[in-house]
Amino acid sequence: MRIVVATHNEGKLAEIRRILAEDLGEQAEQVQLVSAGSLNLPDPVENGVTFQENALLKARDVAERTGCPAIADDSGLIVDVMGAAPGILSARWAGHHGDDAANNALLLAQLADIPDDKRTARFRCAAALVVPGQDQDQGESTPYPIISETVEIGEMPGVLLRAPRGEHGFGYDPIFVPDDQPARAATGSRLTSAEMEPAEKNAISHRGKALRALVGAVEALVK
């Protein structure tokens, strides 16, 4: 079964593929994940005001365009001292969507005077699975009807550093230290998300938690 992931970020596609494969087991072989970018689909306007709304609208758009089940996620960083900002604006906090270096630099500048014990934050992710109907009898321009929608939420709490560390991941990973740490960090060193191996991050991440909660709905599709 083909499932389209509503993203143009091939790194995110690889991360989602790893997370689902770990939990689907042998059934993972029955699922072909492809990105919306590889199909040259346009990005929908993300005009929702919550992570849940944006995840659903992205998944609906892809499902309606392709007739395939679609997975989408919307995630961001919630900084407690900033009243939950940058939130849904995380990816474009510095003004241009996806400019990770600029987003990190701006956020660190805004938090420059905040003491270490007040730099608490959390990543939050909403993951959505939208399943369209299989029959389209009203012409090619008519979207496929949606027959089911599932949305799940995951969070990863932690603290923000004063300078980036690590080469893995993307977004705010280099300045975020999760509360949950892999076993190899037990000696006292605390790793940023960008210093973790993909499997270590996936085990604790907000996206991993939200996507794992969707596994039951994905399994129902491939039975």
C-alpha atoms as an extended CHARMM CRD file, in Angstrom:
* protein
*
       223  EXT
         1         1  MET       CA              0.0000000000        0.0000000000        0.0000000000  PROA      1               0.0000000000
         2         2  ARG       CA              1.2410000000        3.4450000000       -0.8960000000  PROA      2               0.0000000000
         3         3  ILE       CA              0.9820000000        6.1260000000        1.7810000000  PROA      3               0.0000000000
         4         4  VAL       CA              1.9800000000        9.6560000000        0.8800000000  PROA      4               0.0000000000
         5         5  VAL       CA              3.7590000000       11.6990000000        3.5260000000  PROA      5               0.0000000000
         6         6  ALA       CA              2.8240000000       15.3660000000        3.2370000000  PROA      6               0.0000000000
         7         7  THR       CA              6.3330000000       16.7930000000        3.2150000000  PROA      7               0.0000000000
         8         8  HSD       CA              8.9700000000       18.1300000000        0.8380000000  PROA      8               0.0000000000
         9         9  ASN       CA             11.6700000000       17.3540000000        3.4010000000  PROA      9               0.0000000000
        10        10  GLU       CA             13.2920000000       14.0430000000        2.4890000000  PROA      10              0.0000000000
        11        11  GLY       CA             15.0270000000       13.9930000000        5.8740000000  PROA      11              0.0000000000
        12        12  LYS       CA             11.6720000000       14.0350000000        7.6020000000  PROA      12              0.0000000000
        13        13  LEU       CA             10.4270000000       11.2800000000        5.2810000000  PROA      13              0.0000000000
        14        14  ALA       CA             13.3980000000        9.1050000000        6.2830000000  PROA      14              0.0000000000
        15        15  GLU       CA             12.7350000000        9.7690000000        9.9680000000  PROA      15              0.0000000000
        16        16  ILE       CA              9.0380000000        8.8630000000        9.6420000000  PROA      16              0.0000000000
        17        17  ARG       CA              9.9480000000        5.7330000000        7.6660000000  PROA      17              0.0000000000
        18        18  ARG       CA             12.3070000000        4.5870000000       10.4440000000  PROA      18              0.0000000000
        19        19  ILE       CA              9.7910000000        5.2610000000       13.2100000000  PROA      19              0.0000000000
        20        20  LEU       CA              6.9490000000        3.3840000000       11.5110000000  PROA      20              0.0000000000
        21        21  ALA       CA              9.1910000000        0.4980000000       10.4540000000  PROA      21              0.0000000000
        22        22  GLU       CA             10.2630000000       -0.0830000000       14.0640000000  PROA      22              0.0000000000
        23        23  ASP       CA              6.6590000000       -0.4630000000       15.2200000000  PROA      23              0.0000000000
        24        24  LEU       CA              5.0450000000       -2.0740000000       12.1810000000  PROA      24              0.0000000000
        25        25  GLY       CA              7.5490000000       -4.9150000000       12.1050000000  PROA      25              0.0000000000
        26        26  GLU       CA              6.9440000000       -7.3150000000        9.2160000000  PROA      26              0.0000000000
        27        27  GLN       CA              3.9480000000       -5.2830000000        8.0830000000  PROA      27              0.0000000000
        28        28  ALA       CA              6.3180000000       -2.4300000000        7.1860000000  PROA      28              0.0000000000
        29        29  GLU       CA              7.1300000000       -4.3490000000        3.9920000000  PROA      29              0.0000000000
        30        30  GLN       CA              3.5300000000       -3.8160000000        2.8790000000  PROA      30              0.0000000000
        31        31  VAL       CA              3.7720000000       -0.0290000000        3.1870000000  PROA      31              0.0000000000
        32        32  GLN       CA              5.4520000000        2.1540000000        0.5800000000  PROA      32              0.0000000000
        33        33  LEU       CA              6.0390000000        5.6450000000        1.9400000000  PROA      33              0.0000000000
        34        34  VAL       CA              6.6090000000        8.4070000000       -0.6180000000  PROA      34              0.0000000000
        35        35  SER       CA              6.8500000000       12.1440000000       -0.1000000000  PROA      35              0.0000000000
        36        36  ALA       CA              4.5450000000       14.7800000000       -1.5270000000  PROA      36              0.0000000000
        37        37  GLY       CA              7.6840000000       16.4720000000       -2.8310000000  PROA      37              0.0000000000
        38        38  SER       CA              8.6730000000       13.4480000000       -4.9080000000  PROA      38              0.0000000000
        39        39  LEU       CA              5.2250000000       13.5980000000       -6.5330000000  PROA      39              0.0000000000
        40        40  ASN       CA              5.6230000000       17.3390000000       -7.2420000000  PROA      40              0.0000000000
        41        41  LEU       CA              2.6100000000       18.2050000000       -5.1410000000  PROA      41              0.0000000000
        42        42  PRO       CA              2.3110000000       21.8220000000       -3.9740000000  PROA      42              0.0000000000
        43        43  ASP       CA              2.5670000000       22.7970000000       -0.3320000000  PROA      43              0.0000000000
        44        44  PRO       CA             -0.8550000000       23.7770000000        1.0430000000  PROA      44              0.0000000000
        45        45  VAL       CA             -1.2260000000       27.0380000000        2.9390000000  PROA      45              0.0000000000
        46        46  GLU       CA             -0.8300000000       26.2060000000        6.6260000000  PROA      46              0.0000000000
        47        47  ASN       CA             -3.4740000000       28.5460000000        7.9940000000  PROA      47              0.0000000000
        48        48  GLY       CA             -4.4840000000       26.4790000000       11.0090000000  PROA      48              0.0000000000
        49        49  VAL       CA             -3.9850000000       27.9510000000       14.4660000000  PROA      49              0.0000000000
        50        50  THR       CA             -3.0400000000       24.6730000000       16.1840000000  PROA      50              0.0000000000
        51        51  PHE       CA             -0.6500000000       21.8410000000       15.3600000000  PROA      51              0.0000000000
        52        52  GLN       CA             -3.6630000000       19.5400000000       14.9880000000  PROA      52              0.0000000000
        53        53  GLU       CA             -5.3670000000       21.7840000000       12.4400000000  PROA      53              0.0000000000
        54        54  ASN       CA             -2.2260000000       22.1440000000       10.3290000000  PROA      54              0.0000000000
        55        55  ALA       CA             -1.4820000000       18.4110000000       10.3740000000  PROA      55              0.0000000000
        56        56  LEU       CA             -5.0080000000       17.6080000000        9.2600000000  PROA      56              0.0000000000
        57        57  LEU       CA             -5.1510000000       20.1950000000        6.4960000000  PROA      57              0.0000000000
        58        58  LYS       CA             -1.8460000000       18.9520000000        5.0250000000  PROA      58              0.0000000000
        59        59  ALA       CA             -2.9390000000       15.3100000000        5.1410000000  PROA      59              0.0000000000
        60        60  ARG       CA             -6.3750000000       16.1340000000        3.6810000000  PROA      60              0.0000000000
        61        61  ASP       CA             -4.8220000000       18.0660000000        0.8120000000  PROA      61              0.0000000000
        62        62  VAL       CA             -2.5290000000       15.1870000000       -0.1630000000  PROA      62              0.0000000000
        63        63  ALA       CA             -5.2550000000       12.5450000000        0.2170000000  PROA      63              0.0000000000
        64        64  GLU       CA             -7.6630000000       14.5630000000       -1.9140000000  PROA      64              0.0000000000
        65        65  ARG       CA             -5.0600000000       15.1170000000       -4.6290000000  PROA      65              0.0000000000
        66        66  THR       CA             -3.7340000000       11.5510000000       -4.8140000000  PROA      66              0.0000000000
        67        67  GLY       CA             -6.5090000000        9.2360000000       -3.6560000000  PROA      67              0.0000000000
        68        68  CYS       CA             -3.9320000000        7.6130000000       -1.3490000000  PROA      68              0.0000000000
        69        69  PRO       CA             -3.8790000000        7.5250000000        2.4390000000  PROA      69              0.0000000000
        70        70  ALA       CA             -1.7790000000       10.4340000000        3.6730000000  PROA      70              0.0000000000
        71        71  ILE       CA              0.2800000000       11.0720000000        6.7700000000  PROA      71              0.0000000000
        72        72  ALA       CA              1.2000000000       14.5770000000        7.8550000000  PROA      72              0.0000000000
        73        73  ASP       CA              2.6700000000       16.0650000000       10.9420000000  PROA      73              0.0000000000
        74        74  ASP       CA              2.9440000000       19.5650000000       12.2800000000  PROA      74              0.0000000000
        75        75  SER       CA              5.3530000000       20.2770000000       15.0470000000  PROA      75              0.0000000000
        76        76  GLY       CA              7.1140000000       23.0930000000       16.7900000000  PROA      76              0.0000000000
        77        77  LEU       CA              8.9120000000       24.3380000000       19.8290000000  PROA      77              0.0000000000
        78        78  ILE       CA              7.0300000000       25.7130000000       22.8160000000  PROA      78              0.0000000000
        79        79  VAL       CA              9.1690000000       27.9170000000       25.0670000000  PROA      79              0.0000000000
        80        80  ASP       CA              7.5910000000       28.4070000000       28.4780000000  PROA      80              0.0000000000
        81        81  VAL       CA              8.9950000000       31.8520000000       29.2310000000  PROA      81              0.0000000000
        82        82  MET       CA              7.8240000000       33.0730000000       25.8090000000  PROA      82              0.0000000000
        83        83  GLY       CA              4.1970000000       32.1310000000       26.3960000000  PROA      83              0.0000000000
        84        84  ALA       CA              4.3280000000       29.0360000000       24.1590000000  PROA      84              0.0000000000
        85        85  ALA       CA              6.0370000000       30.8050000000       21.2410000000  PROA      85              0.0000000000
        86        86  PRO       CA              7.3410000000       30.1410000000       18.6530000000  PROA      86              0.0000000000
        87        87  GLY       CA              4.7060000000       27.3620000000       18.5120000000  PROA      87              0.0000000000
        88        88  ILE       CA              3.1080000000       26.8930000000       15.1020000000  PROA      88              0.0000000000
        89        89  LEU       CA              5.4340000000       29.6040000000       13.7390000000  PROA      89              0.0000000000
        90        90  SER       CA              8.5650000000       27.6430000000       14.6710000000  PROA      90              0.0000000000
        91        91  ALA       CA              9.6530000000       26.8220000000       11.1090000000  PROA      91              0.0000000000
        92        92  ARG       CA              9.4110000000       30.4640000000       10.0140000000  PROA      92              0.0000000000
        93        93  TRP       CA             10.2860000000       32.2570000000       13.2550000000  PROA      93              0.0000000000
        94        94  ALA       CA             13.0090000000       34.3620000000       11.6020000000  PROA      94              0.0000000000
        95        95  GLY       CA             10.8170000000       35.2030000000        8.6110000000  PROA      95              0.0000000000
        96        96  HSD       CA             11.6740000000       32.5480000000        6.0290000000  PROA      96              0.0000000000
        97        97  HSD       CA             10.2810000000       29.0220000000        6.2150000000  PROA      97              0.0000000000
        98        98  GLY       CA             12.8810000000       26.3600000000        6.9720000000  PROA      98              0.0000000000
        99        99  ASP       CA             15.8670000000       28.6430000000        7.6470000000  PROA      99              0.0000000000
       100       100  ASP       CA             17.0710000000       26.6330000000       10.6390000000  PROA      100             0.0000000000
       101       101  ALA       CA             20.2200000000       28.6550000000       11.3230000000  PROA      101             0.0000000000
       102       102  ALA       CA             18.3290000000       31.9510000000       11.3340000000  PROA      102             0.0000000000
       103       103  ASN       CA             15.5350000000       30.5500000000       13.5070000000  PROA      103             0.0000000000
       104       104  ASN       CA             18.0240000000       29.2470000000       16.0710000000  PROA      104             0.0000000000
       105       105  ALA       CA             20.0060000000       32.4820000000       16.0960000000  PROA      105             0.0000000000
       106       106  LEU       CA             16.9100000000       34.6310000000       16.6150000000  PROA      106             0.0000000000
       107       107  LEU       CA             15.5470000000       32.4600000000       19.4030000000  PROA      107             0.0000000000
       108       108  LEU       CA             18.8860000000       32.4090000000       21.2260000000  PROA      108             0.0000000000
       109       109  ALA       CA             19.1080000000       36.1910000000       20.9620000000  PROA      109             0.0000000000
       110       110  GLN       CA             15.6050000000       36.5740000000       22.3760000000  PROA      110             0.0000000000
       111       111  LEU       CA             16.5100000000       34.3170000000       25.3110000000  PROA      111             0.0000000000
       112       112  ALA       CA             19.9570000000       35.7900000000       25.9410000000  PROA      112             0.0000000000
       113       113  ASP       CA             19.0450000000       37.2750000000       29.3350000000  PROA      113             0.0000000000
       114       114  ILE       CA             16.9790000000       34.3190000000       30.5330000000  PROA      114             0.0000000000
       115       115  PRO       CA             18.7240000000       32.2710000000       33.2660000000  PROA      115             0.0000000000
       116       116  ASP       CA             19.4140000000       28.6060000000       32.6680000000  PROA      116             0.0000000000
       117       117  ASP       CA             16.7580000000       27.3640000000       35.1020000000  PROA      117             0.0000000000
       118       118  LYS       CA             14.0580000000       29.3040000000       33.2220000000  PROA      118             0.0000000000
       119       119  ARG       CA             14.9060000000       28.0300000000       29.7370000000  PROA      119             0.0000000000
       120       120  THR       CA             12.4360000000       25.1500000000       29.8290000000  PROA      120             0.0000000000
       121       121  ALA       CA             10.7060000000       24.1880000000       26.6010000000  PROA      121             0.0000000000
       122       122  ARG       CA              9.0280000000       21.2990000000       24.8470000000  PROA      122             0.0000000000
       123       123  PHE       CA              8.6090000000       20.0740000000       21.3260000000  PROA      123             0.0000000000
       124       124  ARG       CA              5.0280000000       19.1870000000       20.4210000000  PROA      124             0.0000000000
       125       125  CYS       CA              3.8630000000       17.2180000000       17.3850000000  PROA      125             0.0000000000
       126       126  ALA       CA              0.4680000000       16.4550000000       15.9430000000  PROA      126             0.0000000000
       127       127  ALA       CA              0.4480000000       13.5440000000       13.4790000000  PROA      127             0.0000000000
       128       128  ALA       CA             -2.5300000000       12.8820000000       11.2290000000  PROA      128             0.0000000000
       129       129  LEU       CA             -3.5760000000        9.9750000000        9.0350000000  PROA      129             0.0000000000
       130       130  VAL       CA             -6.2730000000       10.7600000000        6.4750000000  PROA      130             0.0000000000
       131       131  VAL       CA             -7.8150000000        7.9770000000        4.3870000000  PROA      131             0.0000000000
       132       132  PRO       CA             -9.7630000000        8.8650000000        1.2110000000  PROA      132             0.0000000000
       133       133  GLY       CA            -12.4410000000        6.8530000000       -0.5260000000  PROA      133             0.0000000000
       134       134  GLN       CA            -11.3920000000        4.6960000000       -3.4520000000  PROA      134             0.0000000000
       135       135  ASP       CA            -14.0630000000        5.6780000000       -5.9750000000  PROA      135             0.0000000000
       136       136  GLN       CA            -13.9620000000        8.9650000000       -7.8200000000  PROA      136             0.0000000000
       137       137  ASP       CA            -16.8510000000        9.2570000000      -10.2530000000  PROA      137             0.0000000000
       138       138  GLN       CA            -17.2940000000       13.0150000000      -10.4730000000  PROA      138             0.0000000000
       139       139  GLY       CA            -14.3760000000       13.8850000000      -12.7160000000  PROA      139             0.0000000000
       140       140  GLU       CA            -10.6600000000       14.3010000000      -12.2530000000  PROA      140             0.0000000000
       141       141  SER       CA            -10.9420000000       17.7930000000      -10.7650000000  PROA      141             0.0000000000
       142       142  THR       CA            -13.0920000000       16.6010000000       -7.8680000000  PROA      142             0.0000000000
       143       143  PRO       CA            -11.1780000000       15.6710000000       -4.6980000000  PROA      143             0.0000000000
       144       144  TYR       CA            -11.4210000000       12.1370000000       -3.3940000000  PROA      144             0.0000000000
       145       145  PRO       CA            -13.8860000000       12.0040000000       -0.4900000000  PROA      145             0.0000000000
       146       146  ILE       CA            -12.3540000000       11.6100000000        2.9560000000  PROA      146             0.0000000000
       147       147  ILE       CA            -13.6100000000        8.5700000000        4.8610000000  PROA      147             0.0000000000
       148       148  SER       CA            -11.5130000000        8.6880000000        8.0390000000  PROA      148             0.0000000000
       149       149  GLU       CA             -9.1740000000       10.9710000000        9.9620000000  PROA      149             0.0000000000
       150       150  THR       CA             -6.9720000000       10.2040000000       12.9600000000  PROA      150             0.0000000000
       151       151  VAL       CA             -4.8700000000       12.7340000000       14.8860000000  PROA      151             0.0000000000
       152       152  GLU       CA             -2.4050000000       11.9910000000       17.6970000000  PROA      152             0.0000000000
       153       153  ILE       CA             -0.2290000000       14.2570000000       19.8800000000  PROA      153             0.0000000000
       154       154  GLY       CA              3.2900000000       13.7200000000       21.2310000000  PROA      154             0.0000000000
       155       155  GLU       CA              5.5400000000       15.9120000000       23.3860000000  PROA      155             0.0000000000
       156       156  MET       CA              9.2390000000       15.9780000000       24.3020000000  PROA      156             0.0000000000
       157       157  PRO       CA             10.1600000000       18.2640000000       27.2410000000  PROA      157             0.0000000000
       158       158  GLY       CA             13.6150000000       19.6900000000       27.8130000000  PROA      158             0.0000000000
       159       159  VAL       CA             15.7130000000       22.8480000000       28.1200000000  PROA      159             0.0000000000
       160       160  LEU       CA             17.3580000000       25.2590000000       25.6980000000  PROA      160             0.0000000000
       161       161  LEU       CA             21.1160000000       25.8180000000       25.5380000000  PROA      161             0.0000000000
       162       162  ARG       CA             22.9330000000       29.0810000000       24.8060000000  PROA      162             0.0000000000
       163       163  ALA       CA             24.7850000000       27.7910000000       21.7240000000  PROA      163             0.0000000000
       164       164  PRO       CA             24.1820000000       24.9800000000       19.1970000000  PROA      164             0.0000000000
       165       165  ARG       CA             25.7280000000       21.5140000000       19.5990000000  PROA      165             0.0000000000
       166       166  GLY       CA             25.5770000000       18.5370000000       17.2650000000  PROA      166             0.0000000000
       167       167  GLU       CA             25.2900000000       17.7880000000       13.5630000000  PROA      167             0.0000000000
       168       168  HSD       CA             22.2530000000       15.4910000000       13.3390000000  PROA      168             0.0000000000
       169       169  GLY       CA             18.5790000000       16.3290000000       13.0590000000  PROA      169             0.0000000000
       170       170  PHE       CA             17.1450000000       19.6300000000       11.9040000000  PROA      170             0.0000000000
       171       171  GLY       CA             15.2140000000       22.6360000000       13.1680000000  PROA      171             0.0000000000
       172       172  TYR       CA             15.9420000000       23.4930000000       16.7910000000  PROA      172             0.0000000000
       173       173  ASP       CA             17.6110000000       20.1470000000       17.5590000000  PROA      173             0.0000000000
       174       174  PRO       CA             21.0990000000       21.6670000000       18.0910000000  PROA      174             0.0000000000
       175       175  ILE       CA             19.9350000000       23.9470000000       20.9290000000  PROA      175             0.0000000000
       176       176  PHE       CA             17.4960000000       21.5800000000       22.6620000000  PROA      176             0.0000000000
       177       177  VAL       CA             18.4550000000       19.1110000000       25.4000000000  PROA      177             0.0000000000
       178       178  PRO       CA             15.6270000000       16.6010000000       26.0440000000  PROA      178             0.0000000000
       179       179  ASP       CA             14.8480000000       15.6020000000       29.6170000000  PROA      179             0.0000000000
       180       180  ASP       CA             14.9040000000       11.9460000000       28.5390000000  PROA      180             0.0000000000
       181       181  GLN       CA             18.4150000000       10.8910000000       27.6090000000  PROA      181             0.0000000000
       182       182  PRO       CA             19.8330000000        7.7490000000       25.9570000000  PROA      182             0.0000000000
       183       183  ALA       CA             21.6910000000        5.2270000000       28.1070000000  PROA      183             0.0000000000
       184       184  ARG       CA             25.1090000000        6.3480000000       26.8620000000  PROA      184             0.0000000000
       185       185  ALA       CA             24.4870000000        9.8070000000       28.3710000000  PROA      185             0.0000000000
       186       186  ALA       CA             24.1870000000        8.3640000000       31.8970000000  PROA      186             0.0000000000
       187       187  THR       CA             27.7280000000        9.4090000000       32.8090000000  PROA      187             0.0000000000
       188       188  GLY       CA             26.5710000000       12.9950000000       33.2600000000  PROA      188             0.0000000000
       189       189  SER       CA             26.8450000000       14.3740000000       29.7560000000  PROA      189             0.0000000000
       190       190  ARG       CA             23.4710000000       15.4950000000       28.4460000000  PROA      190             0.0000000000
       191       191  LEU       CA             23.0050000000       15.3510000000       24.7030000000  PROA      191             0.0000000000
       192       192  THR       CA             21.1250000000       17.7170000000       22.4560000000  PROA      192             0.0000000000
       193       193  SER       CA             18.6980000000       16.1810000000       19.9810000000  PROA      193             0.0000000000
       194       194  ALA       CA             21.2950000000       16.9320000000       17.3040000000  PROA      194             0.0000000000
       195       195  GLU       CA             23.9410000000       14.8930000000       19.1570000000  PROA      195             0.0000000000
       196       196  MET       CA             21.7590000000       11.7880000000       19.3360000000  PROA      196             0.0000000000
       197       197  GLU       CA             21.7410000000        8.9850000000       16.8180000000  PROA      197             0.0000000000
       198       198  PRO       CA             18.4650000000        8.7840000000       14.8540000000  PROA      198             0.0000000000
       199       199  ALA       CA             17.2460000000        5.7190000000       16.7800000000  PROA      199             0.0000000000
       200       200  GLU       CA             17.9670000000        7.4260000000       20.1090000000  PROA      200             0.0000000000
       201       201  LYS       CA             16.0400000000       10.5260000000       19.1420000000  PROA      201             0.0000000000
       202       202  ASN       CA             13.1280000000        8.5760000000       17.6480000000  PROA      202             0.0000000000
       203       203  ALA       CA             12.7110000000        6.6230000000       20.8840000000  PROA      203             0.0000000000
       204       204  ILE       CA             11.9110000000        9.7700000000       22.8730000000  PROA      204             0.0000000000
       205       205  SER       CA             10.8560000000       12.3800000000       20.3400000000  PROA      205             0.0000000000
       206       206  HSD       CA              7.5340000000       14.1540000000       20.0720000000  PROA      206             0.0000000000
       207       207  ARG       CA              7.2310000000       12.9940000000       16.4490000000  PROA      207             0.0000000000
       208       208  GLY       CA              8.0570000000        9.4200000000       17.4100000000  PROA      208             0.0000000000
       209       209  LYS       CA              5.3780000000        9.4010000000       20.1210000000  PROA      209             0.0000000000
       210       210  ALA       CA              2.7150000000       10.8850000000       17.8320000000  PROA      210             0.0000000000
       211       211  LEU       CA              3.5170000000        8.5740000000       14.9180000000  PROA      211             0.0000000000
       212       212  ARG       CA              3.6740000000        5.4620000000       17.0850000000  PROA      212             0.0000000000
       213       213  ALA       CA              0.1730000000        6.3240000000       18.2750000000  PROA      213             0.0000000000
       214       214  LEU       CA             -0.9260000000        6.1330000000       14.6080000000  PROA      214             0.0000000000
       215       215  VAL       CA              0.4830000000        2.6340000000       14.0760000000  PROA      215             0.0000000000
       216       216  GLY       CA             -2.7890000000        0.9030000000       14.9310000000  PROA      216             0.0000000000
       217       217  ALA       CA             -4.6320000000        2.9080000000       12.2660000000  PROA      217             0.0000000000
       218       218  VAL       CA             -1.9080000000        2.1490000000        9.7120000000  PROA      218             0.0000000000
       219       219  GLU       CA             -2.0200000000       -1.5640000000       10.5810000000  PROA      219             0.0000000000
       220       220  ALA       CA             -5.7740000000       -1.5510000000        9.9350000000  PROA      220             0.0000000000
       221       221  LEU       CA             -5.1130000000       -0.3180000000        6.3960000000  PROA      221             0.0000000000
       222       222  VAL       CA             -2.7170000000       -3.1120000000        5.4640000000  PROA      222             0.0000000000
       223       223  LYS       CA             -4.6060000000       -6.0700000000        6.9810000000  PROA      223             0.0000000000
